[in-house]
Amino acid sequence: SQQGEEDPQALSIQEGENATMNCSYKTSINNLQWYRQNSGRGLVHLILIRSNEREKHSGRLRVTLDTSKKSSSLLITASRAADTASYFCALLYGGSQGNLIFGKGTKLSVKP
Amino acid sequence: DGGITQSPKYLFRKEGQNVTLSCEQNLNHDAMYWYRQDPGQGLRLIYYSQIVNDFQKGDIAEGYSVSREKKESFPLTVTSAQKNPTAFYLCASARVLGQGLSGYTFGSGTRLTVV
C-alpha cells in the first residue's frame, strides 16, 4: 500500500501537554499534508509540506519532514480540549495520478 | 462564503434502491473527489474528476457512478450493485496548481445507512 501509516493509532493526553503524531511512508513524495477530522465531520486541511521543505509552522502546529527516513511528524503544542479529533496524513506522489492518498489516522483525545 | 456543500446529511436506503448524494462547490476548483470512510479504515477513493465531463475510477468504484456535467457539481450515485453501502461519504475539491494540487477542501459528509 502507498498510504502513509500514522503512529500511534490513538493518543490520550492532558490539556496543556504537547501531542506528537508520526507518519511513515514507503515511496518518494511530491508533498505531504496533514488534516484534522472532528467526529462525524469533514476533514480540515492543516498544513502542506513539500518534499524540498524540512519544517513548517502554523500557529501551535509544527510539521517536520525527513525524506531520507520517509517520515513526517505533526506536533501540537499546548494542547486544548478542542484539539480532540482524528489527524490524518495524506501523500501526493508521482504515481498517485494527482490524488492524495490518506492514512488511517491518529485519534487524539485531550482531557481537560 | 466559498465552500463545498454535501446533501443530505443523513440518507437511508432500502435494499435494491439507487440513491444519489449531492456535492456542490463554489470555490472554482477544477478537481473533485468522492471518498468513503468506514470505521478504522481511513478514507478510500471512489471516483475523481479533474476536469468537466471527465472522471476516473478510484480504488473502490464498483457499485458507484458519478457525473461531472458542471464544474461546480459532482454527484455520486450509490447503485443497488453496491452490496455494503453503509458508510460515511465525503466529497472534496482542490485547485490544480503548476506542481500538483492545493490542499483539499472537504464537505461535511453524508452518512448513508441501509435499512
Interface residues (C-beta under 8 A of the other chain):
Chain A: Q3 N30 N31 Q33 Y35 G40 R41 G42 L43 V44 H45 L48 F88 A90 L92 Q97 G98 N99 L100 F102 G103 K104 G105
Chain B: Q6 A31 Y33 Y35 G40 Q41 G42 L43 L45 Y48 Q50 Q56 G58 F88 L90 A92 V96 Q99 G100 L101 S102 G103 Y104 T105 F106 G107 S108 G109 R111
